[in-house]
Amino acid sequence: MRYLITGAASGIGAAVARLAAERSGAAEESSFVLVDRNAERLDELAGELTAQGAHCLPVVADLADAESPSKVVAAAITEFGGLDVVVSNAGAAAIGGLEQLDLEGFERTFAVNTRATWLLAKAAHPALRESRGALVATASISAQFPTPPMGAYSASKAALLMLVRQMALEWGPDGIRCNCVSPGPTDTGLTRAAFGDTASDAARENRAYRTGMIPLRRIGDPTDVAEAVLFLAGPHARQITGVDLPVDGGISLAIMPIAGGVPGYRPEPRPVGT
């Protein structure tokens, strides 16, 4: 299998690459184009997978640049002759109330979360059509629920859901399956940054409060999401396209806006009508 994974240096992207390499093992040759802005972590992951027998091409790229997605796909096809799976996982989040966000942060959030997926998929379409491959994009349960103070992020992920459904409809006749996974609270760098220093009493209390709102009572692990990604990308999901698979411990059954969005954020009270 030939994978292209963005946001691959850490978190969910790295978990997808590791799990795919582990599952391939000696039974199947696997190739990975690993894309991220963090060159050091990217090289570390590529070295780890290469030691397991995988073929790796690390590519340092910022997917907010509109030229990057097509260049990344071209590098993948040149190196490995085609693609079987595209995992569009790179993400960005401008934090702040909608009246506080600046244009740069808003546009970068949409460029990475939404536009880059379209440009990657568009460039990869001929290769995926040839291999009858799959695209899986990382959305978020925030796509379904307004999540303060992440209005740009929530909107970009909601747009991503519809974009991938559109791909599924248009490209189904080409044999290309297109799906999303929507993580809930997951133990990634973004979540850890939001919780702050877990050694502090306030951070522990915040984490316990947030975990208590998840029906399964645990913060997700990146491997939980990776399992869902590889299921949707693999042969057991051959009749599944255009879906969004929540991997959230059931928190989307609760009421996210009441949860307060990002831990520690509380909107300032204001008089009605101001």
Secondary structure as UniProt FT lines:
FT   STRAND          2..6
FT   TURN            8..9
FT   HELIX           11..24
FT   TURN            25..27
FT   STRAND          31..36
FT   HELIX           39..51
FT   TURN            52..53
FT   STRAND          55..60
FT   TURN            63..64
FT   TURN            66..67
FT   HELIX           68..80
FT   STRAND          85..88
FT   TURN            98..100
FT   HELIX           103..110
FT   HELIX           111..115
FT   HELIX           116..131
FT   STRAND          134..138
FT   HELIX           141..143
FT   TURN            148..149
FT   HELIX           151..171
FT   HELIX           172..174
FT   STRAND          177..183
FT   HELIX           189..195
FT   TURN            198..199
FT   HELIX           201..212
FT   TURN            215..216
FT   HELIX           222..233
FT   HELIX           235..237
FT   TURN            238..239
FT   STRAND          244..247
FT   TURN            249..250
FT   HELIX           251..253
FT   HELIX           256..259
FT   TURN            263..264
FT   TURN            272..273
//
